[in-house]
Amino acid sequence: MRARRARRVTLDSVRLWTTAGWSSQSLAIPAKVRSIAFSPDGTLLAATTAGSSVLVWDVATGGRHDLPGPARGSNRLAFAPADSRERGRFASTGSDGTVRVWDPARGLDRIVHRFAAEAYDIAWTTSIVASGGDGTVWTGSGAGAIIGSDAAAVAALLDETTATIGADGAATDAP
């Protein structure tokens, strides 16, 4: 019996189907998709990629908006609940360790946390919960922008305003 070689498949688009009439449209993607989700109202489709962009499509038109993200890509995303005051926004985790909140129309709204290592999974219910490669889990409201370009000042502000849950499950309050 001959051994078969595995073939690598690279996708260059996402196909979006409409069940009414079973029509579809192809949505081009510039980099490997890591996570994809619909907004709660179904009007937007957002994707994190291995590239430096977070992508947002208008489902009705197929128009794409590329939002500049972390240079080494973003990992996962979660939309705010439909009944939240943050509705319409979504949060993502990045290869640079950041948890970012996005306004789909304007782009990056704010960075709400920075892990000591890459940030991985994320969920958004009544609060944002994210995990990091440093073995910690962060939870927060995502409220309040971190403003400034001084990385040390932003990191200090994050340390003052966030609590972290360690691998042992114990919460450590912000200093």
Protein Blocks (a to p, Z undefined) as FASTA:
>chain_A
ZZddddddddfbdcdddfehpaacddddfbdcfbdcddfklpaccdddfblbdcdddfkn
opacdddddfkbpfbdcdddfkbckgoiacdddfkopacdddfknopfbdcbdcfbdcfb
dcdfkbccdddfkopacddehiaiaedjblklmmmmmmmmpccddfkopacddZZ
